Each structure stands twice: as structure tokens, then as C-alpha cells.
């Protein structure tokens, strides 16, 4: 009789352990399914996401994120795609030969962003990364080229500039000649620029060096000395 009681107790304990394991397995499956569902939802939302571009005098333009590879890659690796989409900034620049040109800024900190130059042509888009960790300041365009001036600030006194020049015909960014290589870096302050045809004239700070102290002193002057530089675009 005692042997039967021991066997009965063992049977009951084994049954409880089996039920507990089954419950734990079901809970893990529920958690895994929930996590998978959330990932799928995020991917679907990312694929369907658009950015809104305001165009003066026209209805806003909706640009699908999945047609902008650089932006899609950034959103895909983000831990919170929805928040990153809301933080994207757009600036309509100009229209040329029925095509729209826009600056798209994303991954922004307090002020500095990664900047894309975007072309819209009858529902089709193509993009080009033109500057990183910077903010937009100015642009000039002609039929074949666009020049965009970006800035990087040091404290509240010094701003250094970088120039991005794009050939609209072949959709390539133009590298400055060796003697003007500093234009593609954040080294000198560039005060103004004028683009006419294939000639780009720049007003650059006339300073003996580009140390922070020298540039801070230059920015604090009432009359800032500048030199003009011409870049013949090819």
C-alpha cells in the first residue's frame, strides 16, 4: 500500500512538472511571436514611410523613403524609426528643366545633420550624399551645376565652411582641383559665392592661418578681410 502511495505521488509531481514546462514553452513562444511581429511591423512601416516636401505655390510632394537608399538604410538601422522619420528636415531648393531639387537633412544632433541632395523627376527620385555633420547655409545654381555651402560651428564664434558642387547632367559631385582642396573640407569661412555658367567665384576669409584663435579674431572684426577665388568647373 505504501508503495502504491509513493508511485501515485511521483505520477502527480511528474504531471505538474510537465504542465509547468508546457506553460513556460507557450510563454516563450508568445514572447518570440510578439517580438517577431513588432519587427515585421517596423519593416512594413519603414517600407511604406514617406517624407513630406513643401514646394512653394504647389501641393506638398510625398517622397517614399524606400526610393531614397541612403535614407532607407538609416531608418532600417534605427532603434526607433518613427522618431527618426519625424526628425527629418527638407528644404526645397529650386526647379530646373521641370525637375525639383531638394535638400534632405537627417540624423541631426542639436544643429548638425547628414545632408542629401535629392532630385525629383516625374515621380522618380535619385539622391546623393553631399555633406555630413553640417548645416545648410547657401546655394547657387546654373543650368548644369549647383553649388551648396555648408557650415560647421565651433562654439558661438567660429563657423568653417565646406562646398559641395554637383554636376546635374551626370549626377556627380565635383572634386576641387588640388590648389582648392580646402573647399571640400571645413577649414576656411566662405562668406559668399556666385555661380555663372561654369565659373564659381567665392569670397573666402583672408587670414594667415585657420587656427581657432585666428578665426575667432577675424569674426570679431567690424570689417573682415576677404579674398576672391575663382573655380572653373569641369
N, C-alpha and C positions, 0 to 999 in steps of 0.2 A: 504493500500500500504506500509505504514511504517512497519507494522507487517511482511509483506512478505519479506521486505529487511532484517530485523533483523534475520528472520529464515534462509535466504539464507547465511548470514554471518556466522551464527553458524554452518551451514552444512559444509561450506568451511573450517572453523577452525578445526572442528572435523575430516575432511578428512585429513588435513595436519598433525594433531597430530597422526593419525593412521599410516600414511606413515613414520613419523619420528620414531615411535615405532618399525615399521617393519624393517626399516633400521638399528636401533640400535640392534635389536634382531639378524639380519643377521650378523652384525659385530661381536657381541659376539660369535655367533656360529662359525664364521670363525676363531676367535682367539682361541677358545677352540679346534676346529678341528686341527688347526696348532700345538698347544701345545701337543695334544694327538699324532699327527703324529710324532713330534720330539721325544717324549718319546718312542714310538714304534720303531723308527729308532735306538735310542740309545740302546734299549734292543736287537734288532736284531743284531746290530754291535757287542755288547758285547758277544752274543752267538756265533758269527762267528769269534771272535778275536782269534789270536794265538800269541804266543811268539816264537821268533827265538833263537835257542840254537846252538852255533858254537861248532862243535866237531872236534878235531884235526884229519886231514887226512881223514875226511868224509864230506859228504854233510850236511849242516845245518839241524837240527831237528826242525820241527814245532810242538809245543805243544798247543793244543786247551785249551783256558782259562777255558771253561766250564767243563773240566775234572780235573781241579785243584780247589776244592771247596773254599779254603781259598782265592785264588786269584780272583775267580769269585765274592765272597761276597764283597771283597774290591772294585772291579771295579764297581759293581752294586750300591754301596752307594756313589760313587764318583760323584761330580758335573760335572766333565769333564773326562769321561772315556778314550777318545782318548789320552789326555795328559798323564794320569796315565799309560796307556799301553806303551807309548814311554819312560817313565822313569824307567820301569822295567829293572833290570840288571840280567844277567845269567852268571854263571861260571861252566864250565864242570869240574867235579872233577876226576872221574875215571870210569872204567868199571870192573864189577865183574860178572862172570858167564853169560856173554852175556847181562847183564843189565847195563844201563847207569845211572850214579848218578850225579845230578846237584844241584847247589845251586842257588836259585831264590831269589833275593832281591827286595822288593817293598816298597812303602810308604816312600821313602827315604827323609831325610832332606838334610842338607849340606853333611853329611857323614854317618849318622846312618840310618839303614833300619830294616824292619822286614824281617827275613830270613827263607825260606822254603827249606827243603831237599826233593829233587824230585827224584823218581825212574821211569825210562822208561824201559818197558819190552815188546818188540814187538808190539809197538803201544798203549800200555796201560800205564797209569800213576797213581802213588799214591804219596801223599805228607804228610809232617809232619812239623809243625812249630817248629823250634829248637831254635830260639833266636829273641828277639825284641830289637829295639833301639840299634843296634850294627853294627860293620863291620867285615868282614871275615879277618882272619889272617893266618890260617894254618889248614891242615887236615892230618890225618894219617888213613890208612885203613888196615884191615886184611880180611880174608875170611868171618868172621862172624860179624865184628864190624867196625864202622867208628867213629873217634873222630874229632871234629871240634872245633877250638879255635876262639872265637870271642872277639872283643875288644870294649871298651868304653873309650873315651878320656876325660880328664879333662884339660882344657887349652891346651897348646902345650907341656906340660912337663910330664904328668902322663897318663898312659894307664892301665886300670884294665881289667882283662880277665875273661871270662866265658867259660866253657867247655860243649859241648853237645856230648854225646856218644849215638849212635844208634845201636841197635841190628838188623842187616839186615835180620835175619831169621824170627823174629816175628814182625818186623817193629814197635818197641817201643823204646822210649828214656829211657835210664837207669838212675835212680836216684843214686847219690853217697851215700855211707854209711855216717852215721851221723858225723863221725870224719872228713870227707872230704866234708861236705855240702857246704863249701865256694867255691868249684869248680863250682857250678851251679849258683853262684852269681858273680857280678862284684865287687870283693873285692881285690884280690891279682894280681899282674902281674905274668903271666905264660910265661916264656921265651922260652921254648921248650917242646916237648913231643915226645915220641917214643912208638909205639904200636906194640907189638909182640904177636900174638895169643890172649890170654885173659889177657895179662898184659900190663898196660899202665903206663909208667914212665914219670913223669912230673918234670920240673925244675921250681921252684917257688921262688919268691923273699924272701930272708931270712931277715925279718925285725921284729922289736919288736911290731909294730902296723901298721895299714893300714890307718892312717890319711894322708891327702893330703901332709902335710909338710914332713912327714917321707918318703913317696914315692917319692916326688919331689927330696929330697936329695939323695935317693937311685938311681934314674935315672941319676942324675948328676955325680955320681961316675964313675971313669975310670974303676975300677974293681968292678963289682956288686956281692955281696954275694948271693948265691942261695942255696936252699936245694932241694934234690930229694925226691919225693913222689911216691910210687907205689900204683896203684889202680888195684886190681884183679877184673876183670869184671865178673859178674854173671848174 
